[in-house]
């Protein structure tokens, strides 16, 4: 675990993908182009990174903001972009397709 991240590097993502590969409930979403286990592990890694950006950088900046409404607005937009990134990955992981139903 590097920099506090659980899925800090390729090895951790590969290890998670190997665990997920053992799950029939994950493998049923395999495609010819990509194993669902890799898609899920990679997506969760990217979500972890976005969540850490929000909680470790953007929320503290928002709370400590002294630059007025313009700065607050920019930070809120940055948070929105991280949330957009999270949504992209949630929608890109077939395993979590039930969330859209």
Secondary structure, DSSP 8 states (H G I E B T S, - for coil): --TT-TT-SHHHHHHHHHHHHT-HHHHTT--SS--HHHHHHHHHHHHHHHHHIIIIIIHHHHHT--S-HHHHHHHHHHHHHHHHHHHHHHHH-GGGGGGG-
